[in-house]
Amino acid sequence: MYGHILVPLDGSELATNLVTQAVEFAGTLGARVTFFTMREDYSSSSEGALVRTMSPDVYAEVAAGEANAIIAKAMAAARALKLACEGVVRTGTHAHELILQVAAERGCDLIYMASHGRRGLKALLPGSQTQKVLAHTTLPVLVATVETNVASSASEAAIAIIKDEHRTIAAVIHGLRLLAARLRGGDALELDLLEQMLHYIRSYPEALHHPKEEQYLFARLAQRTGETAGLIATLVAQHREGDALLAELEVQAASLREGGAAGAPGNDTRARLADTIDRFVDAQWQHLSTEEKLILPAAQRHLTDADWLAIEAAFRANGELRRGGPQDEAYKRLFTRLMNLAAERRAA
């Protein structure tokens, strides 16, 4: 059967479903997964040339784009299923050519991609990247029924948003895990990166995601069934415990910042920080796993369409925060910046 699957991705919201299907399919085969995405060649545009001259820092951030963030979330989904995976980002203008190039380089034996079109045969109109891949590859191509080819139920739409947020959290805590490993390995403390990761977790998962879970998903589920009461109580307690561990990390980071003039932290300080990071990451992984393996399936069994519509609306909009609005865009930019920084560290 297939042993190495290439999954091309774009930045669309519904690509979350493609990743879900792809990793579940790979899991049934025991296959490894390579995720691929393309970033546009910003340097070749007249705007890019001007920005590069006038503001190199801005140019570097725009040129990096969202590609690393797209790959990071996909890899988080694969790691959750303990799949071997990697991510590839290429710059170019012809996606289908790069897809075939990466498939050949990595030795993939299947391409798993979405049609990104209307229902039926119109999904493969000439000119689409899927059609071009089909026309030029000798590899099998599995075209997934995502995007507008299959109408999503209210529950599927809500769960897609929740899983996308989970993958964002998982990508950041994976970065924290790598920082802890590098601390133990004797590498220099990357305090700026650590502080930015902690700030993201404080301002997004802690301030928005977890409260929405409690107020909408957990509350609706508690109204419909008593079978998850103990589980919900445990998850709420884990929210509080995670907040306390995050506060402990923030205090340690602030102490290191204040003591920076005294030189590099000693081995004991580095070990304590690495231990706290690992405790926090372990707790977060357990929490995310419990929600996806137990809470979401229970919710699918017990919640009504009206419940799911309310949950979807809550996760798309929280008070004055509108998905796609200025504050939400700020969170997206911060996450993207973190993933780009992490990619730079790995490449260094």
C-alpha positions as a printed NumPy array, in Angstrom:
array([[  0.   ,   0.   ,   0.   ],
       [  1.134,   3.628,   0.365],
       [  3.981,   4.464,   2.703],
       [  4.683,   8.166,   2.151],
       [  1.93 ,  10.685,   1.436],
       [  2.387,  14.234,   0.172],
       [ -0.32 ,  16.645,   1.331],
       [ -0.285,  20.067,  -0.419],
       [ -1.929,  22.838,   1.612],
       [ -3.031,  26.42 ,   1.249],
       [ -4.101,  28.851,   3.938],
       [ -7.865,  28.408,   3.583],
       [ -9.945,  27.804,   6.685],
       [-11.437,  24.612,   5.302],
       [ -7.967,  23.166,   4.697],
       [ -8.292,  22.131,   8.355],
       [-10.623,  19.352,   7.175],
       [ -8.126,  18.252,   4.543],
       [ -5.437,  17.847,   7.199],
       [ -7.847,  15.933,   9.453],
       [ -8.746,  13.504,   6.664],
       [ -5.148,  13.136,   5.503],
       [ -3.666,  12.285,   8.898],
       [ -6.482,   9.867,   9.711],
       [ -5.937,   8.155,   6.354],
       [ -2.174,   8.02 ,   6.914],
       [ -2.77 ,   6.617,  10.383],
       [ -4.758,   3.684,   9.014],
       [ -1.846,   2.872,   6.683],
       [  0.978,   3.593,   9.095],
       [  2.344,   5.981,   6.472],
       [  4.583,   8.997,   6.955],
       [  3.319,  12.389,   5.788],
       [  5.037,  15.317,   4.103],
       [  3.058,  18.551,   4.176],
       [  3.832,  21.083,   1.468],
       [  2.834,  24.68 ,   0.916],
       [  3.989,  27.373,  -1.464],
       [  4.692,  30.992,  -0.681],
       [  4.462,  33.6  ,  -3.407],
       [  7.733,  35.127,  -4.579],
       [  7.333,  38.517,  -2.926],
       [ 10.779,  39.636,  -4.059],
       [  9.734,  39.478,  -7.711],
       [  6.935,  42.033,  -7.249],
       [  7.509,  45.77 ,  -7.599],
       [  6.119,  46.258,  -4.078],
       [  8.546,  43.676,  -2.701],
       [ 11.531,  45.337,  -4.344],
       [ 10.548,  48.71 ,  -2.891],
       [  9.901,  47.374,   0.616],
       [ 13.192,  45.454,   0.551],
       [ 15.026,  48.709,  -0.093],
       [ 13.054,  50.917,   2.292],
       [ 12.456,  48.543,   5.202],
       [ 14.418,  45.245,   5.272],
       [ 12.765,  44.104,   8.527],
       [  9.259,  44.54 ,   7.127],
       [ 10.336,  42.857,   3.899],
       [ 11.659,  39.809,   5.764],
       [  8.397,  39.361,   7.673],
       [  6.145,  39.796,   4.625],
       [  8.33 ,  37.574,   2.449],
       [  8.212,  34.787,   5.05 ],
       [  4.428,  34.939,   4.895],
       [  2.124,  32.4  ,   6.527],
       [  3.682,  29.284,   5.025],
       [  5.506,  28.184,   8.182],
       [  2.344,  28.716,  10.236],
       [  0.308,  26.566,   7.82 ],
       [  2.88 ,  23.774,   8.008],
       [  3.236,  24.024,  11.807],
       [ -0.481,  23.456,  12.4  ],
       [ -0.583,  20.512,   9.998],
       [  2.391,  18.877,  11.668],
       [  0.736,  19.355,  15.056],
       [ -2.204,  17.287,  13.797],
       [  0.14 ,  14.537,  12.591],
       [  2.133,  14.498,  15.836],
       [ -1.111,  14.102,  17.795],
       [ -1.533,  10.739,  16.015],
       [  2.17 ,   9.933,  16.462],
       [  2.755,   9.959,  12.707],
       [  6.185,  10.516,  11.199],
       [  5.948,  13.835,   9.392],
       [  7.85 ,  16.739,   7.92 ],
       [  7.002,  20.059,   6.331],
       [  8.332,  21.64 ,   3.15 ],
       [  7.943,  25.276,   2.11 ],
       [  8.972,  26.477,  -1.339],
       [  8.813,  29.88 ,  -2.983],
       [  7.368,  30.06 ,  -6.474],
       [  4.439,  30.861,  -8.733],
       [  3.407,  27.476, -10.181],
       [  2.112,  25.329,  -7.346],
       [  1.56 ,  22.162,  -9.376],
       [  5.19 ,  22.115, -10.542],
       [  6.472,  22.464,  -6.988],
       [  4.074,  19.77 ,  -5.752],
       [  5.454,  17.288,  -8.274],
       [  9.027,  18.359,  -7.535],
       [  8.654,  17.843,  -3.781],
       [  6.881,  14.503,  -4.286],
       [  9.82 ,  13.258,  -6.37 ],
       [ 12.479,  14.624,  -3.999],
       [ 10.875,  13.099,  -0.91 ],
       [ 10.037,   9.771,  -2.528],
       [  6.283,  10.079,  -1.965],
       [  4.051,   7.38 ,  -3.45 ],
       [  0.687,   9.182,  -3.1  ],
       [ -0.49 ,  12.788,  -3.379],
       [ -3.483,  13.612,  -1.193],
       [ -5.059,  16.922,  -2.098],
       [ -8.314,  18.88 ,  -2.295],
       [-10.031,  19.991,  -5.456],
       [-10.834,  23.482,  -4.147],
       [-13.762,  23.777,  -6.503],
       [-17.496,  23.441,  -6.898],
       [-19.327,  20.186,  -6.554],
       [-19.153,  17.492,  -9.182],
       [-17.082,  17.631, -12.344],
       [-16.741,  21.416, -12.139],
       [-14.325,  20.823,  -9.287],
       [-11.669,  19.825, -11.809],
       [-11.98 ,  22.602, -14.346],
       [ -8.839,  23.106, -16.475],
       [ -6.557,  25.566, -14.765],
       [ -6.999,  24.272, -11.238],
       [ -3.841,  23.087,  -9.495],
       [ -5.399,  19.68 ,  -8.871],
       [ -6.159,  19.234, -12.549],
       [ -2.6  ,  20.213, -13.466],
       [ -1.167,  17.737, -10.986],
       [ -3.42 ,  14.99 , -12.353],
       [ -2.331,  15.829, -15.888],
       [  1.402,  15.725, -15.219],
       [  2.062,  13.18 , -12.476],
       [  2.69 ,   9.468, -12.707],
       [  1.851,   9.069,  -9.012],
       [ -1.596,   8.144,  -7.694],
       [ -3.592,  11.201,  -6.586],
       [ -6.367,  10.977,  -4.014],
       [ -8.72 ,  13.959,  -4.332],
       [-10.398,  14.559,  -0.985],
       [-14.013,  15.613,  -0.647],
       [-13.474,  18.82 ,   1.272],
       [-14.091,  22.519,   0.64 ],
       [-17.387,  23.16 ,  -1.174],
       [-17.649,  19.643,  -2.609],
       [-19.406,  18.403,   0.514],
       [-21.742,  20.518,   2.591],
       [-20.546,  20.654,   6.189],
       [-22.946,  20.04 ,   9.044],
       [-23.113,  22.482,  11.924],
       [-21.079,  20.088,  14.081],
       [-18.395,  19.613,  11.416],
       [-18.001,  23.363,  10.976],
       [-17.693,  23.964,  14.721],
       [-15.302,  21.07 ,  15.271],
       [-13.106,  22.255,  12.387],
       [-12.692,  25.632,  14.105],
       [-11.958,  24.027,  17.485],
       [ -9.399,  21.642,  15.993],
       [ -7.725,  24.476,  14.105],
       [ -7.339,  26.386,  17.375],
       [ -6.036,  23.229,  19.068],
       [ -3.413,  22.819,  16.347],
       [ -2.332,  26.413,  16.789],
       [ -1.854,  25.806,  20.52 ],
       [ -0.078,  22.504,  19.819],
       [  2.352,  24.179,  17.409],
       [  3.321,  26.778,  20.017],
       [  3.774,  24.285,  22.856],
       [  5.854,  22.101,  20.532],
       [  8.091,  25.132,  20.111],
       [  8.296,  25.413,  23.893],
       [  9.289,  21.756,  24.11 ],
       [ 12.116,  22.363,  21.638],
       [ 13.299,  25.349,  23.693],
       [ 13.412,  23.153,  26.818],
       [ 15.408,  20.496,  24.973],
       [ 17.893,  23.098,  23.757],
       [ 18.256,  24.455,  27.297],
       [ 19.133,  20.988,  28.559],
       [ 21.542,  20.571,  25.678],
       [ 23.517,  23.615,  26.736],
       [ 22.327,  25.991,  24.   ],
       [ 21.915,  29.695,  24.703],
       [ 18.63 ,  30.754,  26.266],
       [ 16.352,  32.287,  23.614],
       [ 14.547,  34.548,  26.045],
       [ 12.877,  36.763,  23.425],
       [ 11.304,  33.759,  21.704],
       [ 10.239,  32.245,  25.033],
       [  8.572,  35.494,  26.119],
       [  6.718,  35.837,  22.825],
       [  5.415,  32.264,  23.08 ],
       [  4.251,  32.822,  26.646],
       [  2.579,  36.079,  25.619],
       [  0.718,  34.306,  22.82 ],
       [ -0.512,  31.554,  25.135],
       [ -1.625,  34.12 ,  27.728],
       [ -3.41 ,  36.388,  25.25 ],
       [ -5.091,  33.798,  23.02 ],
       [ -5.638,  30.289,  24.452],
       [ -5.907,  31.435,  28.069],
       [ -7.937,  34.587,  27.417],
       [-10.182,  33.388,  24.575],
       [-10.082,  29.691,  23.696],
       [-10.459,  28.159,  27.149],
       [-13.272,  30.496,  28.28 ],
       [-15.207,  29.709,  25.097],
       [-14.821,  25.99 ,  25.736],
       [-16.22 ,  26.342,  29.243],
       [-19.029,  28.776,  28.413],
       [-20.283,  27.064,  25.269],
       [-18.956,  23.567,  24.494],
       [-18.749,  22.266,  28.075],
       [-21.896,  24.083,  29.213],
       [-24.022,  22.77 ,  26.328],
       [-22.72 ,  19.245,  26.814],
       [-23.474,  19.366,  30.558],
       [-27.062,  20.374,  29.728],
       [-27.545,  17.388,  27.419],
       [-25.93 ,  14.572,  29.422],
       [-24.558,  13.777,  32.85 ],
       [-22.122,  11.146,  31.594],
       [-19.346,  13.697,  31.019],
       [-19.763,  15.659,  34.256],
       [-16.606,  14.264,  35.854],
       [-14.615,  14.691,  32.674],
       [-15.719,  18.312,  32.273],
       [-14.812,  19.034,  35.909],
       [-11.349,  17.603,  35.278],
       [-10.871,  19.697,  32.137],
       [-11.957,  22.886,  33.897],
       [ -9.522,  22.115,  36.705],
       [ -6.808,  21.594,  34.085],
       [ -7.54 ,  25.06 ,  32.71 ],
       [ -6.822,  26.489,  36.167],
       [ -3.717,  24.354,  36.635],
       [ -2.423,  25.37 ,  33.21 ],
       [ -2.956,  29.022,  34.062],
       [ -0.931,  28.573,  37.256],
       [  1.916,  26.814,  35.425],
       [  1.917,  29.546,  32.776],
       [  2.163,  32.171,  35.529],
       [  5.124,  30.261,  36.985],
       [  6.836,  30.338,  33.593],
       [  6.14 ,  34.048,  33.242],
       [  7.736,  34.721,  36.636],
       [ 10.813,  32.683,  35.722],
       [ 11.152,  34.473,  32.37 ],
       [ 10.754,  37.894,  34.033],
       [ 13.399,  36.982,  36.61 ],
       [ 15.793,  35.973,  33.849],
       [ 15.084,  39.207,  32.014],
       [ 15.79 ,  41.28 ,  35.134],
       [ 18.956,  39.348,  35.892],
       [ 20.256,  39.472,  32.332],
       [ 23.022,  41.907,  33.177],
       [ 24.54 ,  39.337,  35.518],
       [ 25.321,  37.058,  32.568],
       [ 24.005,  33.733,  31.273],
       [ 21.813,  31.713,  33.66 ],
       [ 23.473,  28.892,  35.542],
       [ 22.779,  25.207,  35.   ],
       [ 20.36 ,  24.994,  37.942],
       [ 18.305,  27.917,  36.638],
       [ 18.247,  26.451,  33.123],
       [ 17.186,  23.051,  34.463],
       [ 14.351,  24.552,  36.565],
       [ 13.059,  26.49 ,  33.566],
       [ 13.243,  23.429,  31.3  ],
       [ 11.41 ,  21.355,  33.934],
       [  8.616,  23.935,  34.241],
       [  8.267,  24.134,  30.46 ],
       [  8.011,  20.347,  30.207],
       [  5.398,  20.168,  32.978],
       [  3.342,  22.825,  31.212],
       [  3.662,  21.172,  27.792],
       [  2.83 ,  17.692,  29.148],
       [ -0.304,  19.062,  30.81 ],
       [ -1.389,  20.873,  27.659],
       [ -0.886,  17.801,  25.45 ],
       [ -2.911,  15.661,  27.851],
       [ -5.647,  18.289,  27.937],
       [ -5.88 ,  18.632,  24.135],
       [ -5.86 ,  14.863,  23.702],
       [ -8.685,  14.39 ,  26.218],
       [-10.822,  16.986,  24.498],
       [-10.358,  15.522,  21.031],
       [-10.603,  11.851,  21.99 ],
       [-13.399,  12.067,  24.578],
       [-15.193,  15.423,  24.714],
       [-15.71 ,  16.078,  20.995],
       [-17.014,  12.526,  20.294],
       [-19.382,  12.824,  23.268],
       [-20.541,  16.192,  21.982],
       [-21.21 ,  14.678,  18.564],
       [-23.398,  12.05 ,  20.2  ],
       [-25.43 ,  14.345,  22.433],
       [-25.563,  17.893,  21.054],
       [-28.212,  19.15 ,  18.678],
       [-27.759,  21.191,  15.494],
       [-28.91 ,  24.246,  17.462],
       [-26.199,  23.566,  20.043],
       [-23.535,  23.286,  17.35 ],
       [-24.68 ,  26.457,  15.619],
       [-24.344,  28.323,  18.912],
       [-20.91 ,  26.814,  19.562],
       [-19.684,  27.68 ,  16.07 ],
       [-20.916,  31.255,  16.462],
       [-19.179,  31.521,  19.835],
       [-15.847,  30.325,  18.493],
       [-16.112,  32.615,  15.499],
       [-16.999,  35.644,  17.569],
       [-16.275,  36.402,  21.205],
       [-17.988,  39.581,  22.391],
       [-16.542,  42.44 ,  20.368],
       [-13.894,  40.179,  18.81 ],
       [-14.894,  39.203,  15.3  ],
       [-13.014,  36.535,  13.402],
       [-11.063,  38.375,  10.758],
       [-11.292,  41.642,  12.706],
       [ -8.296,  43.716,  13.829],
       [ -7.676,  41.865,  17.099],
       [ -8.049,  38.442,  15.512],
       [ -5.657,  39.475,  12.74 ],
       [ -3.181,  40.579,  15.401],
       [ -3.283,  37.089,  16.965],
       [ -2.777,  35.503,  13.548],
       [  0.195,  37.759,  12.823],
       [  1.744,  36.949,  16.196],
       [  1.327,  33.202,  15.649],
       [  2.78 ,  33.502,  12.147],
       [  5.741,  35.483,  13.473],
       [  6.383,  32.821,  16.126],
       [  6.334,  30.035,  13.548],
       [  8.669,  31.969,  11.256],
       [ 11.084,  32.575,  14.13 ],
       [ 10.986,  28.904,  15.067],
       [ 11.7  ,  27.934,  11.437],
       [ 14.662,  30.316,  11.357],
       [ 16.085,  28.751,  14.524],
       [ 15.785,  25.251,  13.032],
       [ 17.506,  26.341,   9.836],
       [ 20.36 ,  28.073,  11.685]])
